Amino acid sequence: MESVGCRCNREHVARCRRPHPATLSLHSRWPRIRVHDQWNTQCRAIWQEAVTEGKVPLDIASPLNRVINRPKKKSHAAIVDEKTLGQLLRDIDHYEGSPLTAGALTLLAMVFTRPGELRKMEWSEIDFQTGIWRIPAEKMKMDDDHIVPLSKQAMEVLQRLKVHSGEGKYVFPGREGKSVVSENTFNKALRSMNYTHDIHVAHGFRSTARTLLGELEYDHEAIELQLAHKRRGVNAAYNRATRMEYRIKMMQDWSDYLDKLKASVR
């Protein structure tokens, strides 16, 4: 005769195997990782309930976190070949769309901030006397402001952009009354120049700079600081005081290097 415990075990296994309607709907609306997490959470909840009610002696779903195949997070496509990067910079110079968009892409290559940080750049954050862009801490979701040294070339780009948006709050204002340009603007412009999402995206300028500056043997810690990557166990105030002069030189060298790559394209 079949025991009650066996029947309960099979019932809970069946419930785990049978996807919840909400889980099924996720296939069409959310990335696969959400589906895995939903299924994992549902199964663990069912077995924990069964253990609590004394229907099964052991929660067999608890090890799922260790064995479930979670999709690997894809990195942003980025050009790291010098010749191809030089061609991209030249293509941006000849971009036939909005001059604000062309200027934004040029600046992204030079300052390699996150695209969202550049989109929300305000004229009041730029010190034209010292060549510093100070991004407020609240925008960065950090404890301190993020300092971006601006090369001579970056300052020239900003001076040109003043003609288009200097009277407003934002350097890159949006259309139809929107405060800033949309998050798709930069990637759409890249695609129009045949740089598809698998070749290079706006966020990819960060990987480009990180890779090539590393190959040029610039200090790893200074690169990470400029990327605004949080470093565990590192005193942020100390780094700001001791590495700023180095970062200013590194950022000017980087813009000079980009100019050299662009000039080498025939």
NORGIKA-V447000 format. One record per helix or strand. SS is the DSSP state (a for helix, b for strand). FROM is the first residue (numbers start at 1). LEN is the number of residues. Records with the same first field share a line. If there is no record, write none. Layout:
SS = FROM-LEN + FROM-LEN
//
This chain:
a = 4-14 + 21-9 + 32-21 + 64-4 + 82-12 + 99-13 + 115-5 + 123-3 + 137-4 + 152-14 + 185-8 + 204-12 + 220-7 + 236-28
b = 122-1 + 126-2 + 132-4 + 146-4 + 170-1
//
